[in-house]
Amino acid sequence: MKIAVAGGGPAGLYFAYLWKRKHPSAQIELFEQNAAGATFGFGVVFSDRALDFLRADDPETVAAIVPHMEQWQDMTLVHRGERVTIDGVGFSAIGRLELLQLLQARAASVGVVPKFETRVSEAELKKFDLVVAADGVNSALRAAHPQFQTSTDLFRNKFIWFGTTKPFETLTQTFIECEYGTLNAHHYRYAPDKSTFIIECDRTTFARANFAALTEQDNKALCERLFAQTLDGHELISNKSVWRDFPWIWNERWSHENIALVGDALHTAHFSIGSGTRLALEDSIALSKALQGEANVPAALARYERERKPVVEKIVNASKTSAAWYENFSEHMKLAPIEFAMSYIRRSGRVDDVRLREMSPEFMMRYEARRR
C-alpha cells in the first residue's frame, strides 16, 4: 500500500512512524509545507492519564519522550493574590519543537524521511492508496472536500500564546483585574528554564486595552506590564504571538474516498484541558489499528470513524464545557479563592466530590474546613 501523509506535525509524524514500524515494506511519503525547525507556540502539556494511554500502545516512544519532559503533581490557581494548590493533578510538558524533533527521529528510525518545504497537490495524491490529512487547523485537504461536512465556530475570548524565561513550579492559572478588565494566564514550564504563557481575555477587556491596534512588540510589552508580578522580572518571548480566536473544528464525516482526517484537521479541543496533542497522537494509533484490522481501505476508514468518534466526542464536549467556564471567568472571580478553585476544578463536569477526595485529598480537606 502506498500512503501519503500531508502534514509533519505530531499526528502526521506519529502515524507514519507507527505504520512503517509494523510494515517495513510500505511506501510512505510525508509532506510538510514548512521547514523542519518551524513551529508555532512553545510547550505542549500532557496529563498523567494521557501518557498512560500512550504508554499502553507504544511504550518505546513514551520512553523516548519522557526524559525530555518537565513533570509535576500539583497545580496552582492564583486569584486575588492568593495561591490555592490543587494536589494530585499530574501533568508533564515538553517544548513543541523538541517533541517534533523526537517524533522526526522516531520516523527516521524506521525509514520515513519527511519532505519539508513541500506542498503536495491533489493531482499528486491521486497515485496513493491512502492519504492521511494531518495538515492542521487550516487543512487544505479538508477545505477542498465539502463531503467532510466541516463546522467551524469561534470561541468568544481572545488569546495570545507567549513563552517566558521564568520556570514555573507547576501548571498555574493566574487571574488578574487591571484598568482594562480581567485577564487570565495559563502558564507551565516545558524546559528547565522556559515556560509557556498563554494569556486570554474577554472581548470587552480586549477592546479597552486596544490590543488590536498594537504591534507584536507592543503587545508583548503591555502583557509584561500587566503580568509583572507573575513574571517576577522575567520577559515574555514572542513567536508569531498575535491575538487569536480559538476555532472549534468538527467534521461529521472523518473520511472521503481514500482521505482520512486526523488531529487538528479533524477536530480541535480547547487548550484549557490540554488534550490537543494527545488527541492527535491517539487518532494516529486508532487509524493504524483500523487499517491493520480490515481487508481494505474503505472498511478500515469506516471502522476508524465508528470506533474513535465516540471517544473523541466525549473529550471535545468536556473541552467545550471547560471553555464555557473561561468565557465567564470574570463572573467566577467574584468568588473567594477557595470557592473559585472548586468552581474551576469542576468546570468540565467530569469531576465530582467523590473523585476529588480520591484525587486531591489535601485540597478537599482545606475546602471542607473553610465551609464549616
C-alpha positions in Angstrom: 0.0 0.0 0.0 1.2 3.5 -0.9 0.4 6.1 1.7 0.8 9.8 1.6 0.8 11.8 4.8 0.1 15.5 4.4 1.4 17.4 7.4 4.5 16.9 9.6 3.0 17.8 12.9 2.6 15.3 15.8 -0.3 13.4 14.1 1.3 13.0 10.7 4.8 12.1 12.1 3.4 9.6 14.5 1.1 7.8 12.1 4.0 7.5 9.6 6.2 6.0 12.3 3.6 3.6 13.6 2.7 2.2 10.2 6.2 1.9 8.8 7.4 0.3 12.1 4.9 -2.5 11.7 5.0 -2.6 7.8 8.6 -2.1 6.8 7.9 -2.6 3.1 5.1 0.0 3.0 5.7 3.1 0.8 5.1 6.2 2.9 5.7 9.8 1.8 5.3 12.5 4.3 4.9 16.1 3.0 5.3 19.2 5.2 5.0 22.7 3.8 7.2 24.3 6.4 10.8 23.9 7.2 12.0 21.2 9.7 12.6 23.6 12.5 9.5 25.8 12.1 6.7 25.6 14.6 4.1 27.9 16.3 3.9 28.0 20.0 6.1 26.9 22.9 5.3 24.0 25.2 2.6 21.3 25.0 1.2 19.6 28.0 0.1 16.0 28.7 -1.9 14.8 31.7 -0.6 11.7 33.5 -3.6 9.8 32.2 -2.8 10.8 28.6 0.7 9.4 29.0 -0.7 6.2 30.4 -2.9 5.8 27.3 0.1 6.3 25.0 2.3 4.0 27.1 -0.1 1.2 26.8 0.1 1.2 23.0 3.7 2.4 22.4 5.9 2.3 25.5 9.1 2.8 23.4 8.0 6.2 22.2 6.9 7.3 25.6 10.2 6.1 27.0 12.0 8.3 24.4 9.9 11.4 25.2 9.6 11.3 29.0 13.2 12.1 29.8 12.8 15.4 28.0 9.7 16.4 29.9 9.1 18.6 32.9 6.8 16.9 35.4 4.8 17.9 38.5 2.0 16.5 40.6 0.0 19.6 41.7 -1.5 22.6 40.0 -1.9 26.2 41.3 -4.6 28.8 41.0 -3.8 32.5 41.8 -6.8 34.7 42.5 -6.9 38.0 44.4 -3.2 37.4 45.0 -3.9 34.2 47.0 -2.4 30.9 45.8 -4.5 27.8 46.0 -2.9 24.4 45.4 -4.9 21.5 44.0 -2.9 18.3 44.7 -2.9 15.2 42.6 -3.4 16.9 39.2 -0.3 15.4 37.5 1.0 16.9 34.2 4.1 16.7 32.0 5.2 19.2 29.4 7.7 19.4 26.6 8.7 22.0 24.1 6.6 21.7 20.9 9.8 21.9 18.7 11.5 19.3 20.9 8.6 16.9 20.6 8.5 17.3 16.8 12.3 16.6 16.7 11.8 13.5 18.8 9.0 12.3 16.5 11.0 13.1 13.4 13.8 10.9 14.9 11.3 8.1 15.5 10.1 8.3 12.0 13.6 8.4 10.6 14.5 5.3 12.6 12.0 3.2 10.5 12.9 4.9 7.2 10.4 7.7 6.9 12.2 10.9 5.8 9.7 13.9 5.6 9.8 16.1 2.6 10.0 19.5 4.2 9.1 22.8 2.4 7.0 20.8 0.0 3.4 21.4 -0.9 1.6 18.4 -2.4 -1.2 18.9 -4.9 -4.4 16.9 -5.2 -3.2 15.6 -8.5 -0.1 14.2 -6.9 -2.1 12.5 -4.2 -4.1 10.5 -6.8 -1.3 7.9 -7.0 -1.6 6.9 -3.4 -3.9 4.2 -1.9 -4.4 6.2 1.3 -4.0 9.9 2.1 -3.7 10.9 5.8 -4.7 14.5 6.1 -2.7 15.7 9.1 -2.4 19.3 7.8 -3.8 21.1 10.9 -6.4 23.6 11.7 -6.2 25.3 8.3 -6.2 21.9 6.4 -6.2 22.4 2.7 -7.3 18.9 2.1 -10.3 19.3 4.3 -11.2 22.6 2.7 -11.1 21.1 -0.7 -13.8 18.5 0.1 -17.2 19.7 1.4 -18.1 16.0 1.9 -16.4 16.1 5.3 -19.2 18.3 6.5 -17.0 20.6 8.4 -18.3 23.0 11.0 -16.2 25.9 12.4 -17.2 28.2 15.3 -15.1 30.7 17.2 -14.6 30.9 21.0 -15.6 34.3 22.2 -12.5 35.0 24.3 -9.3 36.3 22.7 -5.9 34.6 23.4 -2.2 35.1 22.7 0.5 32.5 23.1 3.8 33.6 24.5 6.7 31.8 26.2 8.7 33.2 29.1 12.1 32.7 30.7 10.5 32.1 34.1 10.3 28.4 35.0 7.0 27.9 37.0 6.9 25.2 39.5 3.5 23.8 38.5 0.8 24.2 35.9 -0.6 27.6 37.1 -3.6 29.7 36.3 -3.3 33.3 37.3 -6.4 35.6 37.2 -6.0 39.3 37.4 -8.0 42.5 37.4 -6.5 45.6 35.8 -7.6 49.0 34.4 -8.9 47.3 31.3 -10.9 44.5 32.9 -9.9 40.9 33.7 -7.3 38.6 32.2 -6.1 35.1 32.8 -2.7 33.5 32.1 -2.2 29.7 31.7 1.5 29.0 32.4 3.7 26.0 33.0 7.3 25.1 32.4 8.2 22.9 29.5 12.0 23.1 29.9 14.2 23.8 33.0 14.5 27.5 32.0 11.3 28.1 29.9 7.6 28.2 30.3 4.5 28.5 28.1 2.5 31.7 28.9 -1.0 31.9 27.3 -3.0 35.0 28.1 -6.7 35.3 27.4 -9.4 37.9 28.0 -12.9 38.7 27.0 -13.7 40.9 24.1 -14.6 43.9 26.3 -11.2 43.8 28.0 -9.5 43.3 24.6 -11.2 46.4 23.2 -10.4 48.6 26.2 -6.8 47.6 26.1 -6.7 48.4 22.3 -4.7 45.2 21.8 -5.8 45.0 18.1 -4.0 48.2 17.3 -0.7 47.2 18.9 2.3 45.8 17.2 3.6 42.3 18.2 6.3 44.0 20.2 3.9 46.5 21.9 1.5 43.7 22.8 4.4 41.8 24.4 5.4 44.9 26.4 1.8 45.6 27.6 1.3 42.0 28.6 4.6 42.0 30.5 3.4 45.1 32.4 0.0 43.6 33.2 1.6 40.3 34.5 4.7 41.9 36.0 4.0 40.4 39.4 3.6 36.9 37.9 6.6 37.2 35.7 8.8 38.5 38.6 11.2 40.3 36.3 11.3 37.8 33.5 10.5 38.6 29.9 7.9 37.2 27.6 9.1 35.5 24.4 7.3 36.1 21.2 6.9 33.6 18.3 4.3 34.8 15.9 2.5 35.8 19.1 -0.7 37.6 18.0 -4.2 37.7 19.4 -6.3 34.9 18.1 -9.8 33.4 18.2 -9.8 29.7 19.2 -11.6 27.8 16.4 -14.0 24.9 17.2 -13.5 22.5 14.3 -15.6 19.4 13.9 -16.2 17.1 10.9 -19.3 14.9 10.7 -17.5 12.6 8.2 -14.0 11.5 9.1 -13.0 10.3 5.6 -13.8 10.8 2.0 -12.8 8.4 -0.7 -9.2 7.4 0.4 -8.6 10.5 2.5 -8.7 10.2 6.3 -8.6 13.2 8.7 -6.5 13.2 11.9 -5.6 15.7 14.6 -6.5 19.4 14.3 -7.6 18.9 10.7 -10.3 16.7 12.1 -11.2 18.3 15.4 -10.0 20.8 18.0 -10.2 20.7 21.8 -9.7 23.9 23.8 -6.3 24.4 25.3 -7.8 24.7 28.8 -7.9 20.9 29.1 -4.5 20.2 27.5 -5.7 17.4 25.2 -4.9 18.6 21.6 -1.6 16.8 21.1 -2.9 13.7 23.0 -5.9 13.5 20.7 -3.7 13.9 17.6 -1.4 11.0 18.7 -4.3 8.8 19.7 -6.0 9.5 16.3 -2.9 8.1 14.6 -3.0 5.0 16.8 -6.7 4.4 16.1 -6.2 4.8 12.3 -3.3 2.5 12.3 -5.2 -0.2 14.2 -8.3 0.1 12.0 -6.1 -0.3 8.9 -4.5 -3.4 10.4 -7.8 -4.9 11.3 -9.6 -4.6 7.9 -9.0 -6.1 4.5 -9.3 -2.8 2.5 -9.1 0.9 2.9 -12.8 1.8 2.8 -13.7 -0.7 5.5 -10.7 0.5 7.6 -11.8 4.1 7.4 -15.3 3.3 8.3 -14.0 1.4 11.4 -11.7 4.2 12.3 -14.7 6.6 12.5 -17.0 4.2 14.1 -14.7 3.3 17.0 -12.8 6.5 17.5 -15.6 9.1 17.1 -17.4 8.4 20.4 -14.2 8.7 22.4 -13.2 12.0 20.8 -16.7 13.4 21.2 -16.5 12.9 25.0 -13.2 14.8 25.3 -14.3 17.6 22.9 -17.6 18.1 24.7 -15.6 18.3 28.0 -13.4 20.8 26.3 -16.4 22.9 25.3 -17.8 22.9 28.8 -14.4 24.0 30.1 -14.2 26.8 27.6 -17.6 28.0 28.5 -16.4 28.4 32.1 -13.5 30.5 30.8 -15.8 32.7 28.7 -17.3 33.8 32.0 -14.3 33.7 34.3 -14.8 37.3 35.3 -18.1 36.3 36.9 -16.4 33.4 38.7 -13.8 35.8 40.0 -16.4 37.2 42.3 -16.0 34.0 44.4 -13.5 33.7 47.3 -10.2 32.0 46.2 -11.1 28.5 47.6 -14.6 28.6 46.2 -13.2 29.9 42.9 -10.8 26.9 42.8 -13.6 24.5 43.4 -15.6 26.1 40.5 -12.5 25.8 38.3 -11.8 22.1 39.0 -15.4 21.2 38.4 -15.7 23.2 35.2 -15.7 20.3 32.7 -18.5 18.4 34.5 -16.3 15.3 34.9 -15.2 15.8 38.5 -17.4 15.3 41.5 -16.7 15.3 45.2 -16.0 11.5 45.4 -13.4 11.8 42.6 -11.9 14.9 44.2 -11.5 13.2 47.6 -9.6 10.4 45.8 -7.6 12.7 43.5 -7.0 15.8 45.6 -7.4 14.9 49.3 -5.5 17.8 50.7 -7.4 20.4 48.6 -10.7 18.8 49.7 -9.8 18.9 53.4 -9.0 22.6 53.1 -12.2 23.3 51.1 -14.4 21.5 53.5 -12.7 23.0 56.5 -13.4 26.5 55.1 -17.1 25.7 54.6 -17.7 24.6 58.2 
